[in-house]
Amino acid sequence: MVIAEIYEQAARRVLERCERLAALSALPDGILRAYLTPEQKQANAQVGQWLTEAGMSTWLDAVGNIWGRYEGKKENAPALILGSHLDTVPYAGRYDGILGVLNAIELVHMLHEQGRRLPFAIEVVGFCDEEGTRFGSTLIGSKSVAGHWQDDWLALEDDHGITLAKALHNFGLDPNRCATAGRHCDEVIGYWEVHIEQGPVLEAEDLPLGVVTGIAGARRSNIRVSGQAGHSGTTPMHLRKDALAGAAAIILAIENTAKKFGGDVVATVGQVFARPGAVNVIAGDVILSLDVRSQNDTVRDQVLLAINDSVEAIVALRGLTFSWTHTHSAPAVLCDGKFQAIFADAIAATTHAQLASKFLPSGAGHDAMAMADLCPVAMLFIRSPGGISHHPDEGVIPQDVALSLSVMMQALESYAATTEVS
């Protein structure tokens, strides 16, 4: 598959810039760039410089998102927003979020170098807090842009007791103006996000790119299983009310339930806390986490009901009790059908139909979830070698990055050819 030299050069620049941003970290032996930290300020300054060099006007909004704008053929035209996030988890990889921002800058840079303007403006955004690493509330940047800033976020505290309000002030932002980061739907015609897949599907099918159909809705809960603690040596097996053994049976039932429903349903128990937690004591109390996801919210909720039925049967058989605490709920978000078609056609055109379009869901959350409340959204996935993400070994293939740039430019040109904005 032949990729034009201009895109190979652009991909090299994107990857070099990923390395430069990776050096802006709070950790001496890994990558950590959290919300409203000196490292984020440094990243915003660097990205702001690249936005300016690409021909854009730049600004920082009221919650800390960094923006660039490339005007269309007419000034003040509605904008197509391209971007992703610049914050990271602790000991992160170099590409999750960051690659999408730098990919977008390169696209505008190429248009600027050629002196080309589209019927709409292009805005590039580096969202400030997708991961929620510091304050625990994910998508603060994109939710704010979509008009969903919440004043109660100001009271959130980090591990050092610093409130979000204080952190905003220290960063040079006014906590009383955060709601002004919201954009109006008349200003925006869509949001496109390029992102590494963070999973193994594309690599398993030997495909460099995939068109995202939607982002799975997630519900998270804690299930508390209660029994009777007792001495491990003196309590006969048939007289035990072992909460941990019951929790183990529940975990297997959760796995089997998800497999039974099939499709894109996934259910995960990622944490188990047993008490009293001594080697010679039967566990009397266990809390296990549950994360259930699907692109179909109705199916997802049916899975939860089926899991509840299984839990009821298991605890009844074992003489245990249980209770639920629901901790998180986010609805599924579907990507815009027109945008999906544009991306698929761009893949076909760019590769001369050598590469079939792969449509796949995203099990992970992204800024596109929040932006869907503002405008139609679309996502293009880039293959993740080994399916690794949120880890220092996270990687990309340079040729895939070059191809993504070529495909996105073709998508922009196709969309521009059929779009009229006032």
N, C-alpha and C positions, 0 to 999 in steps of 0.2 A: 504494500500500500504506500503510494508516494504522497508525501506531505510537503507542501511548498516551503522553501527555505525561510520565508518570512515568519511562518508559524513555528518552525523549529528554533529560530532565534528568539522569538517571543517566549517560547517555553523555557529556554535556557535562562532568560532573564527572570521569569516567574520563579523558577527553582532557586536561583541565586538569591532572590529577595526573600524567599521562604527561609533560607539559611540565615540571612541577616536579621530577620524578625525573631528567629529562634534564639538568637543571642541576647534578646531583651527579656530576661528571665529573673525571677526572684530566687531561683535555685541555682547553686553553684554547679550542680551535677545533673541538671535536667531542665525542662521547660515548664515554667509556671508564669502565666500572665493573667492576673485576676482583675476584676472590675475596680476601677477608681484607685489604682495603685500607681506608683512611679513608673512601673514597667508599661502599663497601659498608656500613660502620658507620652512615654518615649515612642511607643508603637504608633500612636496617633500622629505624633509629629513627623515620624518617618513616612508613614502612609500619606499624610497630607502633602509632603514634599513630592512624592511620586504622583499624586493626583494632579498637582499643579504642573509638573513636568509633562503630563499627558494632555494638557490643554484645558483643564477644568478649573472652575472657581471652587473654593473649598470653604467649609465651615464645620464647627463642632456644635451639635445640638445640645439641648438643655439637660440631657441625661448622659451625654458622653459619647454618642455615636459620631464617627468621623464621616464626612460627606464630600463628594465632588460632583459637580454638574457640568455637563457638556451640552450646550444649547443645540436645539434643532434648527431647522431651516427658518423657523419663526421663533423669535424670543418669547419666553414665558409659555412655551408649549407644554402640555402635560408630559410627564416623564415616565419612561420605562426604567425601573430601578434594578440594578444588578449588584450582587454582593453576597456577603455572608458575615461571619463573625471573626474577631481578632483575639478574643479571650481564650483561655485554655484551662483544661483540668491540670492538676499536679502531675508532673512527669509525663507530659503530653508528647504527641508527635508534632511534626512540623507543618502538617497539611490540613488537618481538620479545621474547616472554616477559613483559614488563612488563604489557602489556594484559591478559593472562590473569589475573594476580594482582589487578589493580585491578577487573576484571570480577567476579571472585569476591567481593571485598569489597563491591561494590555490591549483589550479590544478597543477602548476609547483612544489609546495612544495610536493605534494603527489608523483609525478614522481621522484623527487629528493630523497625522503625518501626511495623509493623502488629501487633506483639506475637504473632507466629506462631512456633510450634515444630513441627518435623517429627518423625516417628517415630525418626529417627536424628540424631546430631549432625552439624554441618558444621564441617570444619576447613579453613582457608585457609592455604596455604603459599607463601612466596616462597623458592624454592630458591636456594642461594648460588653454585653453580658448575656451570652447564649447559654453558657455552661452552668451558671449559678454557683461557681466554686466558692466565692467569698461570702455571699449572704444567703445562699440556699434557695433563692427564688429565680428560676430559670427564665430566659427570654425577656429580661427587663428592657433591653434595648429595642427589640422589635415590637414587643407589646406596646411600648410607649409610642412608637411611631404609628402603630395601628390605632392609637387613640385609647389605649387601655391602661394608662398610668394609674397606679393606685397609691393614694396618699399614705396608706398604712405600711407601705414598703419602707417609708422613712424611718420607722422604728426598728427595722431588722438590724440585728447585730452580727458582727463577724466574730471570729474566735477570740479576739482581743477586747471584745466589748465595745467596739467602735460602731456607732449606728450608721446606717446608710445616709442619713441626713448630714452627719458630721463628715463622712467620707466625701460626699458631694461638695461640701464647703471647702474641705482641704484640697480638693481637686481643682477648685476655682469655679465651681458651678453653684447656682442658687437653688437650694432645695424647694423653694416656693414657686419655681418656674418650670418644674419638670413636665407638667402637663402640656406645655407649649411645644414639646417635641412631636406631638401628634400631627399627622398630616391629614389633609382632606381628600376624599376619594376622587374629587374632580381634578386633583393635581397629578394623579398617578394612573397609568393605564395598565400596569402589571409589574410583577416582581419575578425575576429569574435568578436562580441560585445554582451555581456549579459546586459540587461537593464530592469528596471521595465517598465511595460507597460505605465504608466502615463494615463491610461484610464480605462473604466469600462467593456470592452468586455469580458476579461477572467473571471472576477469575476461573471458576469452575466450568464456565461455558466458553472460556477463551475469548471474551469480548472486552474491548477497551472502555466502552461507554454504555450507559443504559438510560432510558427515559423513565422518570419516576411517575408512577400513576397516582400516588397519594402517600400520605404519612399516617401511620397507624395511630388510632386512638388508644390511649393507655389509661388503665385504672390500677392504682396501687393500694395495697391494704396490708395491715398486720393482723395475723391470726394468732390469738392467744389460746394455748391448749393447757388446761390445768388438770393435775392429777393429785398424787400424794407422794411427797418426798419420804424416803425411808433408807434404812441402812442396807447397803448393797450385799452384805454377807448374811443378814438375818431375815430378810424378807423373801419368802418362797416365790418362785416365778408366777405361780397361779394366783397369788394374792396381791400382786403388784398393780398399781395404777401409774404406770410409767408414762409421763407426759412426753418424753423424748421419743420413745418407741412409737407412741401414737402420732407424733409429729412426722416421724420417718414414713409411716404409712400414708399420711396426708400428702407428703411431698411426692411420693410415687403416684398417688391418685391424681394429683395436679398434673403431673407429666402425662399420664395416660389420658386424662380428659382432653388436654390440648391436642394430643395426637389423634384422638377420636374425632374431634371437630375438623381437623385438617385445615386445608387452605393456608391462609397466611396467619392463622392463630398461633400465638406463642404465649407460654406461661412460664414464669421463672420464679423460683425461690432462691434468693441470693444471700439471705441472712438468716441465721438461726441462733437464738440466744437461749441457753438452758440455765435454769436455776434449781438448786443452789450452785451448781457448777463444780462440784467436788468429785474426784475420781471414785470415791467409795460411797457416793450418795445417789440414790435413784432420783432422777429429775422430777420435781413436782410441778414445775411451771416452765413453759417454753413459748417464746414468741418467734414466729417465722414471718418473713416478708413475702409478699406476693405481688408480682407485676404481670398483668395480662394485657395483651395488645392485639389489635386487629384493625384493618381498614374499614370494617363494618361494625359500627358501634352496637348494633342490635345483637350480632353474633358474639361480640366480646362480652356483652352483659349476660347472654345465655350461657357462656362458658363459666362466668362467675356463679351463676345459679347452680349449674351442674357441679361445680367444685364444692359449693356449700352443701349440696345434697350428700356428696361423698364424705365430707367432713362430719356431718351429722351421723352418718352410719358408722364411721370409724370410732368416734368418741363414745357412741352408745354401746358398741361392742366391747369397748375397753373400760367402760365405767369412768370416762373422763368428761370434762365440760370444755366449752370453747366460747370465744367471743371474737367479733370482728371490729377493727378500727380502720375506716377508709381514710387514706392520707392524700390521695391525688386522683384527679380525673381530668382528662383532656380528650375532647372529641376528635375523631378522625378528620383529616383534611384531604380532599381530593384535588389533585392538580388539574388545571384548566385543560379541557379537551382540545381546544384550538391550539394552545401552546404545545401540548404533547405532540400533536400532528406536525406542527412546525419543526420541532426538534427531530422527530422521526424522519421527516422529509429531508432535513438538513444532513442527517447522517447518511441517507441514501445518496444525496447529491454529492456530498463531499467525498464519499468513498466509491462513487460510480457504481452503487448497488453491490459492492463487494462485501459490505458489512450489513447484516440484518439488524434491524432495530430490536433491542430487548426492552420490554416494558416490565418494570418491577416496582414493588412497593418499598417504602422506607419504613423499617421498623424503629429507627431512631428518630427522635424529635429534631426539628430544625427551625430556624427563624421563619421559614416559609409558612409554618403552622400559624404563627401570629399574624404575619402579613396577609394571610388569606382573609382576614376580617376587613382589610382595607381594599384589596384588589385581587384580580386573578393571579395565580402563582404557577410557577413551573420549576422543575429541578432536573438537572442533568448529572448523573453519577459517573465518576471516573473509577476505574478498577482499583481495588486496594489489594496489593500483593499479600497473600496469606490471610486476607480478611482482617488484618490487624489495624486497630485504631485505639486512640486514647492510650498510647504506649510509645516509648521512644523508637521502637522498631517500625512504626507506621511509615509506609512508603508509597511511592507512585512510580510509574514507568514514564520516562521523559517523552517517549513517542505518544503515549496516551494523552499527556498534557498538551502536546502540539496539536493532536487531532481534536481535542476538546475546543481549543481556540479556533480552529478552522470551522468546526461545526457551529460554534456559537456565532461566528461572523456570518456564516451562511444563513443562520436563523434570523439574525438581525436584518440582513438584506431582504430575506423573504417576507418578514413581518413588515418592514418598511414599504415594500412594493404593494402591499395590500391594505395599508393603514392610512387613514386620513384623520388628522386631529385638528381641532380649531385652535 
